[in-house]
Amino acid sequence: MGNYGYLIVGLVLGIATSIYFYVNREEKIEKEIELNKKIFSTELLDSALDKAVYKMKQSISEKSRELSEDEKNEIIFDCLNRQKSLMDEESKL
């Protein structure tokens, strides 16, 4: 094998190694996200955040600009309070 052969083998091994470490890193990140979701997330929080994200998207498209932090917080807490009141009503029935 000539010099070019070793160069090609080295490139292929280098690319394969970098892909392996990149995929391994992504798997670790996904596992960490799942663990954090399992530990910190609740049904109430998940549904409130889903609704908040939907409302934020609507508000951004209506206003044609990014929302301020205060506007985002207002939407999030409004959705959380609504979801909490709905859950309370369901539990009373």
N, CA, C and O atoms as CSV, one atom per row, in Angstrom:
chain,resi,resn,atom,element,x,y,z
A,1,MET,N,N,0.848,-1.172,0.000
A,1,MET,CA,C,0.000,0.000,0.000
A,1,MET,C,C,0.896,1.239,0.000
A,1,MET,O,O,1.852,1.343,0.768
A,2,GLY,N,N,0.562,2.143,-0.862
A,2,GLY,CA,C,1.362,3.347,-0.965
A,2,GLY,C,C,0.959,4.379,0.075
A,2,GLY,O,O,0.108,4.129,0.929
A,3,ASN,N,N,1.571,5.510,-0.014
A,3,ASN,CA,C,1.277,6.596,0.933
A,3,ASN,C,C,-0.183,7.035,0.862
A,3,ASN,O,O,-0.794,7.365,1.878
A,4,TYR,N,N,-0.726,7.035,-0.343
A,4,TYR,CA,C,-2.126,7.449,-0.499
A,4,TYR,C,C,-3.088,6.438,0.138
A,4,TYR,O,O,-4.145,6.807,0.648
A,5,GLY,N,N,-2.708,5.180,0.100
A,5,GLY,CA,C,-3.535,4.146,0.726
A,5,GLY,C,C,-3.638,4.355,2.225
A,5,GLY,O,O,-4.722,4.265,2.802
A,6,TYR,N,N,-2.493,4.637,2.856
A,6,TYR,CA,C,-2.502,4.903,4.299
A,6,TYR,C,C,-3.282,6.181,4.626
A,6,TYR,O,O,-3.966,6.263,5.646
A,7,LEU,N,N,-3.165,7.164,3.749
A,7,LEU,CA,C,-3.896,8.407,3.950
A,7,LEU,C,C,-5.404,8.161,3.901
A,7,LEU,O,O,-6.145,8.676,4.739
A,8,ILE,N,N,-5.848,7.393,2.946
A,8,ILE,CA,C,-7.279,7.092,2.815
A,8,ILE,C,C,-7.762,6.264,4.003
A,8,ILE,O,O,-8.828,6.548,4.548
A,9,VAL,N,N,-7.014,5.260,4.412
A,9,VAL,CA,C,-7.382,4.444,5.573
A,9,VAL,C,C,-7.455,5.321,6.829
A,9,VAL,O,O,-8.377,5.181,7.632
A,10,GLY,N,N,-6.488,6.218,6.994
A,10,GLY,CA,C,-6.486,7.118,8.145
A,10,GLY,C,C,-7.694,8.046,8.138
A,10,GLY,O,O,-8.298,8.292,9.181
A,11,LEU,N,N,-8.048,8.562,6.956
A,11,LEU,CA,C,-9.227,9.432,6.854
A,11,LEU,C,C,-10.512,8.679,7.193
A,11,LEU,O,O,-11.366,9.185,7.921
A,12,VAL,N,N,-10.636,7.480,6.665
A,12,VAL,CA,C,-11.844,6.682,6.930
A,12,VAL,C,C,-11.945,6.358,8.419
A,12,VAL,O,O,-13.021,6.480,9.005
A,13,LEU,N,N,-10.847,5.952,9.031
A,13,LEU,CA,C,-10.875,5.649,10.464
A,13,LEU,C,C,-11.155,6.898,11.295
A,13,LEU,O,O,-11.873,6.829,12.293
A,14,GLY,N,N,-10.601,8.023,10.897
A,14,GLY,CA,C,-10.863,9.277,11.614
A,14,GLY,C,C,-12.316,9.687,11.522
A,14,GLY,O,O,-12.908,10.104,12.518
A,15,ILE,N,N,-12.897,9.577,10.349
A,15,ILE,CA,C,-14.312,9.924,10.169
A,15,ILE,C,C,-15.190,8.966,10.957
A,15,ILE,O,O,-16.141,9.393,11.611
A,16,ALA,N,N,-14.882,7.677,10.900
A,16,ALA,CA,C,-15.674,6.688,11.642
A,16,ALA,C,C,-15.606,6.950,13.145
A,16,ALA,O,O,-16.618,6.845,13.839
A,17,THR,N,N,-14.430,7.286,13.645
A,17,THR,CA,C,-14.268,7.572,15.076
A,17,THR,C,C,-15.059,8.806,15.476
A,17,THR,O,O,-15.717,8.813,16.517
A,18,SER,N,N,-15.000,9.844,14.662
A,18,SER,CA,C,-15.733,11.072,15.007
A,18,SER,C,C,-17.237,10.840,14.967
A,18,SER,O,O,-17.966,11.370,15.805
A,19,ILE,N,N,-17.704,10.066,14.017
A,19,ILE,CA,C,-19.140,9.751,13.960
A,19,ILE,C,C,-19.552,8.956,15.186
A,19,ILE,O,O,-20.606,9.218,15.767
A,20,TYR,N,N,-18.733,7.984,15.591
A,20,TYR,CA,C,-19.043,7.179,16.775
A,20,TYR,C,C,-19.167,8.060,18.015
A,20,TYR,O,O,-20.128,7.926,18.772
A,21,PHE,N,N,-18.208,8.958,18.233
A,21,PHE,CA,C,-18.261,9.811,19.415
A,21,PHE,C,C,-19.421,10.799,19.345
A,21,PHE,O,O,-20.013,11.114,20.378
A,22,TYR,N,N,-19.761,11.294,18.162
A,22,TYR,CA,C,-20.892,12.208,18.017
A,22,TYR,C,C,-22.203,11.502,18.358
A,22,TYR,O,O,-23.027,12.046,19.094
A,23,VAL,N,N,-22.398,10.306,17.832
A,23,VAL,CA,C,-23.623,9.547,18.102
A,23,VAL,C,C,-23.693,9.179,19.577
A,23,VAL,O,O,-24.763,9.254,20.182
A,24,ASN,N,N,-22.579,8.787,20.157
A,24,ASN,CA,C,-22.534,8.435,21.575
A,24,ASN,C,C,-22.918,9.639,22.438
A,24,ASN,O,O,-23.645,9.496,23.421
A,25,ARG,N,N,-22.430,10.823,22.068
A,25,ARG,CA,C,-22.755,12.051,22.795
A,25,ARG,C,C,-24.246,12.359,22.691
A,25,ARG,O,O,-24.870,12.738,23.682
A,26,GLU,N,N,-24.820,12.201,21.507
A,26,GLU,CA,C,-26.244,12.451,21.310
A,26,GLU,C,C,-27.091,11.490,22.153
A,26,GLU,O,O,-28.104,11.895,22.722
A,27,GLU,N,N,-26.683,10.230,22.234
A,27,GLU,CA,C,-27.412,9.259,23.045
A,27,GLU,C,C,-27.365,9.643,24.517
A,27,GLU,O,O,-28.367,9.512,25.220
A,28,LYS,N,N,-26.218,10.114,24.994
A,28,LYS,CA,C,-26.110,10.542,26.391
A,28,LYS,C,C,-27.027,11.724,26.661
A,28,LYS,O,O,-27.675,11.782,27.706
A,29,ILE,N,N,-27.087,12.660,25.730
A,29,ILE,CA,C,-27.959,13.828,25.894
A,29,ILE,C,C,-29.417,13.397,25.934
A,29,ILE,O,O,-30.183,13.887,26.764
A,30,GLU,N,N,-29.814,12.484,25.044
A,30,GLU,CA,C,-31.190,12.000,25.031
A,30,GLU,C,C,-31.541,11.284,26.339
A,30,GLU,O,O,-32.634,11.468,26.875
A,31,LYS,N,N,-30.617,10.473,26.849
A,31,LYS,CA,C,-30.864,9.774,28.111
A,31,LYS,C,C,-31.004,10.764,29.265
A,31,LYS,O,O,-31.847,10.582,30.143
A,32,GLU,N,N,-30.181,11.805,29.262
A,32,GLU,CA,C,-30.254,12.816,30.311
A,32,GLU,C,C,-31.582,13.572,30.250
A,32,GLU,O,O,-32.174,13.873,31.287
A,33,ILE,N,N,-32.044,13.877,29.052
A,33,ILE,CA,C,-33.329,14.566,28.890
A,33,ILE,C,C,-34.464,13.684,29.403
A,33,ILE,O,O,-35.347,14.166,30.113
A,34,GLU,N,N,-34.448,12.409,29.054
A,34,GLU,CA,C,-35.489,11.491,29.523
A,34,GLU,C,C,-35.478,11.377,31.053
A,34,GLU,O,O,-36.536,11.361,31.683
A,35,LEU,N,N,-34.292,11.299,31.642
A,35,LEU,CA,C,-34.183,11.200,33.092
A,35,LEU,C,C,-34.714,12.463,33.762
A,35,LEU,O,O,-35.462,12.382,34.736
A,36,ASN,N,N,-34.330,13.629,33.244
A,36,ASN,CA,C,-34.819,14.895,33.808
A,36,ASN,C,C,-36.328,15.012,33.657
A,36,ASN,O,O,-37.008,15.499,34.560
A,37,LYS,N,N,-36.847,14.573,32.532
A,37,LYS,CA,C,-38.293,14.627,32.314
A,37,LYS,C,C,-39.014,13.716,33.305
A,37,LYS,O,O,-40.059,14.073,33.848
A,38,LYS,N,N,-38.443,12.537,33.529
A,38,LYS,CA,C,-39.052,11.592,34.463
A,38,LYS,C,C,-39.038,12.134,35.893
A,38,LYS,O,O,-39.991,11.930,36.646
A,39,ILE,N,N,-37.961,12.822,36.264
A,39,ILE,CA,C,-37.808,13.321,37.625
A,39,ILE,C,C,-38.647,14.570,37.869
A,39,ILE,O,O,-39.352,14.657,38.874
A,40,PHE,N,N,-38.578,15.538,36.954
A,40,PHE,CA,C,-39.144,16.858,37.221
A,40,PHE,C,C,-40.497,17.127,36.587
A,40,PHE,O,O,-41.179,18.068,36.994
A,41,SER,N,N,-40.904,16.349,35.619
A,41,SER,CA,C,-42.105,16.667,34.857
A,41,SER,C,C,-43.350,16.017,35.471
A,41,SER,O,O,-43.295,14.931,36.047
A,42,THR,N,N,-44.469,16.725,35.323
A,42,THR,CA,C,-45.767,16.185,35.730
A,42,THR,C,C,-46.737,16.356,34.573
A,42,THR,O,O,-46.461,17.081,33.617
A,43,GLU,N,N,-47.863,15.690,34.668
A,43,GLU,CA,C,-48.880,15.801,33.621
A,43,GLU,C,C,-49.382,17.239,33.506
A,43,GLU,O,O,-49.579,17.752,32.405
A,44,LEU,N,N,-49.583,17.875,34.648
A,44,LEU,CA,C,-50.048,19.260,34.672
A,44,LEU,C,C,-49.051,20.183,33.983
A,44,LEU,O,O,-49.437,21.017,33.165
A,45,LEU,N,N,-47.785,20.038,34.306
A,45,LEU,CA,C,-46.749,20.876,33.716
A,45,LEU,C,C,-46.623,20.640,32.213
A,45,LEU,O,O,-46.512,21.590,31.438
A,46,ASP,N,N,-46.642,19.370,31.802
A,46,ASP,CA,C,-46.517,19.055,30.376
A,46,ASP,C,C,-47.651,19.663,29.565
A,46,ASP,O,O,-47.412,20.280,28.528
A,47,SER,N,N,-48.885,19.492,30.030
A,47,SER,CA,C,-50.023,20.022,29.282
A,47,SER,C,C,-50.017,21.549,29.280
A,47,SER,O,O,-50.362,22.169,28.275
A,48,ALA,N,N,-49.626,22.157,30.400
A,48,ALA,CA,C,-49.576,23.622,30.458
A,48,ALA,C,C,-48.504,24.161,29.515
A,48,ALA,O,O,-48.729,25.159,28.831
A,49,LEU,N,N,-47.346,23.516,29.472
A,49,LEU,CA,C,-46.282,23.977,28.588
A,49,LEU,C,C,-46.636,23.778,27.118
A,49,LEU,O,O,-46.293,24.613,26.280
A,50,ASP,N,N,-47.319,22.683,26.799
A,50,ASP,CA,C,-47.758,22.479,25.418
A,50,ASP,C,C,-48.703,23.596,24.979
A,50,ASP,O,O,-48.570,24.139,23.882
A,51,LYS,N,N,-49.644,23.925,25.835
A,51,LYS,CA,C,-50.584,25.004,25.513
A,51,LYS,C,C,-49.877,26.353,25.458
A,51,LYS,O,O,-50.209,27.190,24.618
A,52,ALA,N,N,-48.910,26.574,26.341
A,52,ALA,CA,C,-48.177,27.837,26.348
A,52,ALA,C,C,-47.371,27.996,25.062
A,52,ALA,O,O,-47.328,29.085,24.490
A,53,VAL,N,N,-46.740,26.932,24.610
A,53,VAL,CA,C,-45.969,26.994,23.371
A,53,VAL,C,C,-46.888,27.303,22.193
A,53,VAL,O,O,-46.545,28.106,21.326
A,54,TYR,N,N,-48.052,26.664,22.165
A,54,TYR,CA,C,-49.019,26.913,21.089
A,54,TYR,C,C,-49.483,28.372,21.109
A,54,TYR,O,O,-49.561,29.012,20.061
A,55,LYS,N,N,-49.789,28.894,22.292
A,55,LYS,CA,C,-50.227,30.284,22.397
A,55,LYS,C,C,-49.117,31.248,22.006
A,55,LYS,O,O,-49.378,32.266,21.364
A,56,MET,N,N,-47.871,30.935,22.388
A,56,MET,CA,C,-46.752,31.797,22.027
A,56,MET,C,C,-46.564,31.840,20.513
A,56,MET,O,O,-46.312,32.903,19.946
A,57,LYS,N,N,-46.684,30.686,19.861
A,57,LYS,CA,C,-46.565,30.650,18.400
A,57,LYS,C,C,-47.645,31.500,17.752
A,57,LYS,O,O,-47.375,32.238,16.804
A,58,GLN,N,N,-48.872,31.397,18.264
A,58,GLN,CA,C,-49.965,32.213,17.732
A,58,GLN,C,C,-49.687,33.692,17.943
A,58,GLN,O,O,-49.868,34.496,17.029
A,59,SER,N,N,-49.256,34.048,19.123
A,59,SER,CA,C,-48.986,35.448,19.452
A,59,SER,C,C,-47.845,36.011,18.608
A,59,SER,O,O,-47.907,37.159,18.169
A,60,ILE,N,N,-46.816,35.215,18.381
A,60,ILE,CA,C,-45.698,35.665,17.547
A,60,ILE,C,C,-46.161,35.901,16.112
A,60,ILE,O,O,-45.777,36.890,15.489
A,61,SER,N,N,-46.986,34.994,15.588
A,61,SER,CA,C,-47.451,35.172,14.214
A,61,SER,C,C,-48.415,36.356,14.101
A,61,SER,O,O,-48.438,37.031,13.072
A,62,GLU,N,N,-49.205,36.615,15.137
A,62,GLU,CA,C,-50.116,37.761,15.108
A,62,GLU,C,C,-49.356,39.076,15.187
A,62,GLU,O,O,-49.668,40.020,14.462
A,63,LYS,N,N,-48.360,39.142,16.065
A,63,LYS,CA,C,-47.635,40.391,16.298
A,63,LYS,C,C,-46.448,40.572,15.346
A,63,LYS,O,O,-45.898,41.669,15.247
A,64,SER,N,N,-46.057,39.526,14.662
A,64,SER,CA,C,-44.928,39.548,13.719
A,64,SER,C,C,-43.633,40.046,14.365
A,64,SER,O,O,-42.859,40.773,13.742
A,65,ARG,N,N,-43.411,39.653,15.597
A,65,ARG,CA,C,-42.189,39.994,16.307
A,65,ARG,C,C,-41.985,38.985,17.422
A,65,ARG,O,O,-42.884,38.212,17.752
A,66,GLU,N,N,-40.789,39.003,17.999
A,66,GLU,CA,C,-40.534,38.134,19.141
A,66,GLU,C,C,-41.209,38.708,20.375
A,66,GLU,O,O,-41.366,39.922,20.504
A,67,LEU,N,N,-41.608,37.819,21.283
A,67,LEU,CA,C,-42.249,38.256,22.513
A,67,LEU,C,C,-41.201,38.639,23.549
A,67,LEU,O,O,-40.092,38.104,23.563
A,68,SER,N,N,-41.572,39.568,24.409
A,68,SER,CA,C,-40.673,39.932,25.500
A,68,SER,C,C,-40.754,38.865,26.590
A,68,SER,O,O,-41.645,38.015,26.576
A,69,GLU,N,N,-39.827,38.919,27.518
A,69,GLU,CA,C,-39.816,37.948,28.610
A,69,GLU,C,C,-41.093,38.053,29.447
A,69,GLU,O,O,-41.642,37.039,29.877
A,70,ASP,N,N,-41.557,39.266,29.674
A,70,ASP,CA,C,-42.782,39.451,30.453
A,70,ASP,C,C,-43.993,38.845,29.748
A,70,ASP,O,O,-44.844,38.232,30.394
A,71,GLU,N,N,-44.075,39.012,28.436
A,71,GLU,CA,C,-45.186,38.423,27.687
A,71,GLU,C,C,-45.138,36.909,27.728
A,71,GLU,O,O,-46.167,36.251,27.881
A,72,LYS,N,N,-43.945,36.359,27.590
A,72,LYS,CA,C,-43.791,34.904,27.657
A,72,LYS,C,C,-44.188,34.382,29.039
A,72,LYS,O,O,-44.915,33.394,29.148
A,73,ASN,N,N,-43.713,35.041,30.086
A,73,ASN,CA,C,-44.040,34.610,31.443
A,73,ASN,C,C,-45.535,34.703,31.699
A,73,ASN,O,O,-46.108,33.824,32.342
A,74,GLU,N,N,-46.164,35.744,31.208
A,74,GLU,CA,C,-47.603,35.909,31.388
A,74,GLU,C,C,-48.365,34.762,30.732
A,74,GLU,O,O,-49.304,34.223,31.319
A,75,ILE,N,N,-47.971,34.390,29.530
A,75,ILE,CA,C,-48.629,33.287,28.829
A,75,ILE,C,C,-48.409,31.974,29.580
A,75,ILE,O,O,-49.348,31.196,29.750
A,76,ILE,N,N,-47.195,31.723,30.024
A,76,ILE,CA,C,-46.883,30.466,30.720
A,76,ILE,C,C,-47.686,30.344,32.011
A,76,ILE,O,O,-48.303,29.308,32.262
A,77,PHE,N,N,-47.682,31.397,32.830
A,77,PHE,CA,C,-48.392,31.319,34.108
A,77,PHE,C,C,-49.903,31.280,33.908
A,77,PHE,O,O,-50.617,30.654,34.691
A,78,ASP,N,N,-50.394,31.945,32.865
A,78,ASP,CA,C,-51.819,31.887,32.563
A,78,ASP,C,C,-52.233,30.464,32.200
A,78,ASP,O,O,-53.248,29.961,32.683
A,79,CYS,N,N,-51.439,29.820,31.346
A,79,CYS,CA,C,-51.743,28.435,30.962
A,79,CYS,C,C,-51.628,27.485,32.147
A,79,CYS,O,O,-52.441,26.572,32.293
A,80,LEU,N,N,-50.628,27.696,32.990
A,80,LEU,CA,C,-50.463,26.840,34.167
A,80,LEU,C,C,-51.637,26.992,35.124
A,80,LEU,O,O,-52.146,26.001,35.648
A,81,ASN,N,N,-52.066,28.219,35.350
A,81,ASN,CA,C,-53.215,28.442,36.240
A,81,ASN,C,C,-54.494,27.857,35.671
A,81,ASN,O,O,-55.305,27.299,36.410
A,82,ARG,N,N,-54.685,27.979,34.359
A,82,ARG,CA,C,-55.881,27.384,33.735
A,82,ARG,C,C,-55.864,25.871,33.860
A,82,ARG,O,O,-56.876,25.262,34.208
A,83,GLN,N,N,-54.711,25.256,33.575
A,83,GLN,CA,C,-54.607,23.808,33.686
A,83,GLN,C,C,-54.827,23.346,35.124
A,83,GLN,O,O,-55.463,22.320,35.365
A,84,LYS,N,N,-54.300,24.107,36.070
A,84,LYS,CA,C,-54.466,23.747,37.472
A,84,LYS,C,C,-55.934,23.823,37.879
A,84,LYS,O,O,-56.427,22.949,38.592
A,85,SER,N,N,-56.632,24.860,37.430
A,85,SER,CA,C,-58.052,24.980,37.767
A,85,SER,C,C,-58.861,23.871,37.099
A,85,SER,O,O,-59.811,23.362,37.693
A,86,LEU,N,N,-58.496,23.488,35.864
A,86,LEU,CA,C,-59.183,22.383,35.199
A,86,LEU,C,C,-58.953,21.063,35.930
A,86,LEU,O,O,-59.875,20.261,36.079
A,87,MET,N,N,-57.721,20.841,36.384
A,87,MET,CA,C,-57.416,19.612,37.129
A,87,MET,C,C,-58.167,19.580,38.456
A,87,MET,O,O,-58.644,18.528,38.881
A,88,ASP,N,N,-58.269,20.742,39.110
A,88,ASP,CA,C,-58.998,20.823,40.369
A,88,ASP,C,C,-60.478,20.529,40.157
A,88,ASP,O,O,-61.094,19.831,40.962
A,89,GLU,N,N,-61.045,21.054,39.086
A,89,GLU,CA,C,-62.448,20.802,38.780
A,89,GLU,C,C,-62.689,19.329,38.477
A,89,GLU,O,O,-63.696,18.762,38.901
A,90,GLU,N,N,-61.773,18.712,37.748
A,90,GLU,CA,C,-61.909,17.288,37.424
A,90,GLU,C,C,-61.806,16.427,38.670
A,90,GLU,O,O,-62.497,15.415,38.784
A,91,SER,N,N,-60.950,16.817,39.606
A,91,SER,CA,C,-60.793,16.025,40.809
A,91,SER,C,C,-62.002,16.152,41.736
A,91,SER,O,O,-62.282,15.243,42.519
A,92,LYS,N,N,-62.716,17.269,41.653
A,92,LYS,CA,C,-63.918,17.464,42.472
A,92,LYS,C,C,-65.087,16.653,41.958
A,92,LYS,O,O,-65.986,16.304,42.724
A,93,LEU,N,N,-65.088,16.350,40.672
A,93,LEU,CA,C,-66.199,15.579,40.095
A,93,LEU,C,C,-66.081,14.159,40.446
A,93,LEU,O,O,-66.924,13.353,40.050
